[in-house]
Amino acid sequence: MRSDMGVVTRRLRVTQSDLTKARAETAQIREDGSKQLQEMDAAVKSELATKATAEQLNTVSGDVTVVKADLDTTKNDVRMARSELGTLIARNSQDIEVLRRLGERDYVEFTVQGKKKPQTVGPLVVELRSVDTKKNKFTVALVVDDLRTEKKDRLVNEPIFFYQSGAKSQATEFVVNSIGKDKITGYVSIPKKVPAGSTTAASAGN
């Protein structure tokens, strides 16, 4: 009997020891699990905050780019001269591109090579008559709706105005930006409201 009681007692002690150990391990597992959950929560929050910051930076970067483009346009605007009608006068292809982005008028660039070789440019026909590279002057004949007018000794970047039918308040502009031997390069500026094929007589600025 005593021997059996001793065995039972030893077994109970082992069982109690295992139970105590199991409880300790369970508590440790819970503690570790809680710690891992806290770490995961912190990591997720940090990642979300970083992502939000990156998105905000991208938004700010986009805004800065837009503002920079506006400032560049304004700077170019300031550098460009204005005609007697108040329109900006482009001096090169870069200026013309700036004016295109403003969206107020249409621009047709041209190069006329050779004398007495009529060339259609937008709503008019251009015929180069002469070039004086020393004085930076040129003479052209412009044909608008079968009406021909000659513009003599005009200067580079000096706009020549004419009016298309239906747009008496808005002039179309012919501008030569550079000249060479029997060659002129420039653009025609056309009001957007005016159909390019509907023109009447030439203009102001003889």
C-alpha positions as CSV (number, residue, x, y, z in Angstrom):
1,M,0.0,0.0,0.0
2,R,2.7,2.5,1.0
3,S,4.7,1.6,-2.1
4,D,1.7,2.2,-4.3
5,M,1.0,5.5,-2.6
6,G,4.6,6.5,-3.2
7,V,4.3,5.7,-6.9
8,V,1.0,7.7,-7.2
9,T,2.6,10.7,-5.3
10,R,5.6,10.7,-7.7
11,R,3.3,10.6,-10.7
12,L,1.2,13.4,-9.3
13,R,4.3,15.5,-8.8
14,V,5.4,14.8,-12.3
15,T,1.9,15.8,-13.5
16,Q,1.9,19.0,-11.5
17,S,5.4,19.8,-12.8
18,D,4.3,19.3,-16.4
19,L,1.2,21.3,-15.7
20,T,3.2,24.2,-14.3
21,K,5.6,24.0,-17.2
22,A,2.8,23.9,-19.7
23,R,1.2,26.9,-18.1
24,A,4.5,28.8,-18.2
25,E,5.0,27.9,-21.8
26,T,1.4,29.0,-22.6
27,A,2.0,32.4,-20.9
28,Q,5.2,32.8,-22.8
29,I,3.6,32.0,-26.1
30,R,0.9,34.5,-25.4
31,E,3.4,37.1,-24.4
32,D,5.5,36.4,-27.5
33,G,2.4,36.4,-29.7
34,S,1.3,39.8,-28.2
35,K,4.7,41.2,-28.8
36,Q,4.8,40.0,-32.4
37,L,1.3,41.5,-33.0
38,Q,2.5,44.8,-31.6
39,E,5.6,44.7,-33.8
40,M,3.5,43.8,-36.9
41,D,1.1,46.6,-36.1
42,A,3.9,49.1,-35.7
43,A,5.5,47.9,-39.0
44,V,2.2,48.2,-40.9
45,K,1.6,51.7,-39.5
46,S,5.1,52.8,-40.4
47,E,4.7,51.4,-44.0
48,L,1.4,53.2,-44.4
49,A,2.9,56.4,-43.2
50,T,5.8,56.0,-45.5
51,K,3.5,55.3,-48.5
52,A,1.4,58.3,-47.6
53,T,4.4,60.5,-47.4
54,A,5.7,59.2,-50.7
55,E,2.3,59.9,-52.3
56,Q,2.3,63.4,-50.8
57,L,5.8,64.0,-52.1
58,N,4.7,62.9,-55.6
59,T,1.7,65.3,-55.4
60,V,3.9,68.1,-54.3
61,S,6.5,67.3,-56.9
62,G,3.7,67.4,-59.6
63,D,2.5,70.7,-58.3
64,V,6.0,72.1,-58.4
65,T,6.5,70.9,-62.0
66,V,3.2,72.7,-63.0
67,V,4.3,75.9,-61.2
68,K,7.7,75.7,-62.8
69,A,6.1,75.3,-66.2
70,D,3.9,78.3,-65.5
71,L,6.9,80.4,-64.4
72,D,8.9,79.4,-67.5
73,T,6.0,80.4,-69.6
74,T,5.7,83.7,-67.8
75,K,9.4,84.3,-68.2
76,N,9.2,83.7,-71.9
77,D,6.1,85.9,-72.0
78,V,8.1,88.7,-70.4
79,R,11.0,88.3,-72.8
80,M,8.8,88.5,-75.9
81,A,8.0,91.8,-77.4
82,R,4.4,92.8,-78.1
83,S,3.1,94.0,-81.4
84,E,1.1,97.3,-81.8
85,L,-2.0,95.2,-81.5
86,G,-0.8,93.7,-78.2
87,T,0.0,90.2,-79.4
88,L,3.2,88.5,-78.4
89,I,5.8,88.2,-81.1
90,A,7.8,84.9,-81.1
91,R,11.4,85.2,-82.2
92,N,12.1,81.5,-82.7
93,S,10.6,78.0,-82.7
94,Q,10.9,77.8,-78.9
95,D,8.9,81.0,-78.4
96,I,6.3,79.7,-80.9
97,E,5.9,76.5,-78.9
98,V,5.3,78.6,-75.7
99,L,2.6,80.6,-77.6
100,R,1.0,77.3,-78.8
101,R,0.7,76.1,-75.2
102,L,-1.2,79.3,-74.3
103,G,-3.8,78.0,-76.8
104,E,-5.1,81.5,-77.8
105,R,-4.0,81.3,-81.5
106,D,-2.9,78.8,-84.1
107,Y,0.7,78.9,-85.5
108,V,2.0,77.8,-88.9
109,E,5.8,77.8,-89.2
110,F,7.4,78.2,-92.7
111,T,10.6,78.5,-94.6
112,V,10.4,80.0,-98.1
113,Q,13.5,79.2,-100.2
114,G,14.2,81.0,-103.4
115,K,12.8,84.2,-105.0
116,K,9.6,84.3,-107.0
117,K,8.5,80.8,-105.8
118,P,5.0,81.3,-104.3
119,Q,4.4,79.0,-101.3
120,T,1.1,78.4,-99.4
121,V,1.4,79.1,-95.7
122,G,-1.8,78.7,-93.7
123,P,-4.4,81.1,-95.1
124,L,-2.1,82.9,-97.5
125,V,0.5,82.5,-100.3
126,V,4.0,83.9,-99.7
127,E,6.3,85.0,-102.5
128,L,9.8,86.1,-101.6
129,R,10.8,89.1,-103.7
130,S,14.2,90.2,-102.2
131,V,16.4,89.9,-99.2
132,D,19.0,92.4,-97.8
133,T,21.0,90.4,-95.2
134,K,23.2,93.5,-94.4
135,K,20.2,95.6,-93.3
136,N,18.2,92.6,-92.1
137,K,15.3,93.5,-94.4
138,F,13.2,91.6,-96.9
139,T,10.4,92.2,-99.4
140,V,7.5,89.8,-99.9
141,A,4.3,89.6,-101.8
142,L,1.3,88.2,-99.9
143,V,-1.7,86.8,-101.7
144,V,-4.9,86.5,-99.8
145,D,-8.1,85.4,-101.6
146,D,-6.6,86.3,-104.9
147,L,-5.7,89.7,-103.7
148,R,-2.0,90.4,-103.9
149,T,-0.1,93.0,-101.9
150,E,3.6,93.7,-101.6
151,K,5.4,94.5,-98.4
152,K,8.7,96.2,-99.0
153,D,11.8,96.5,-96.9
154,R,10.2,94.9,-93.8
155,L,12.4,94.1,-90.8
156,V,12.9,90.7,-89.1
157,N,10.4,90.1,-86.2
158,E,8.2,93.0,-87.5
159,P,4.7,91.6,-87.8
160,I,2.6,92.2,-90.9
161,F,-1.1,92.2,-90.2
162,F,-4.1,91.3,-92.4
163,Y,-7.7,90.5,-91.6
164,Q,-9.8,87.5,-92.6
165,S,-13.5,87.7,-93.3
166,G,-15.6,87.3,-90.2
167,A,-12.8,88.4,-87.9
168,K,-12.3,92.1,-88.5
169,S,-11.4,92.5,-84.8
170,Q,-8.7,89.9,-84.8
171,A,-5.8,90.2,-87.2
172,T,-3.8,87.3,-88.7
173,E,0.0,88.0,-88.4
174,F,2.8,87.2,-90.7
175,V,6.2,87.3,-89.0
176,V,9.7,86.6,-90.4
177,N,12.2,85.5,-87.7
178,S,15.3,85.1,-89.8
179,I,16.6,85.7,-93.2
180,G,19.4,84.3,-95.4
181,K,20.5,84.2,-99.0
182,D,17.2,84.1,-100.9
183,K,15.5,82.6,-97.8
184,I,13.1,83.6,-95.0
185,T,11.9,81.7,-92.0
186,G,9.0,82.6,-89.7
187,Y,5.4,81.9,-88.8
188,V,1.8,82.9,-89.4
189,S,-0.3,83.5,-86.3
190,I,-4.0,82.8,-86.9
191,P,-6.9,83.7,-84.5
192,K,-8.6,80.4,-83.5
193,K,-12.2,81.7,-84.2
194,V,-11.4,82.3,-87.9
195,P,-11.6,79.4,-90.4
196,A,-8.2,79.1,-92.1
197,G,-9.6,79.0,-95.6
198,S,-11.9,82.0,-95.4
199,T,-9.9,85.2,-96.1
200,T,-10.4,88.5,-97.7
201,A,-8.1,91.4,-98.1
202,A,-4.9,92.3,-96.8
203,S,-4.3,94.6,-94.3
204,A,-3.0,97.2,-92.1
205,G,0.7,97.8,-92.1
206,N,1.5,98.5,-95.8
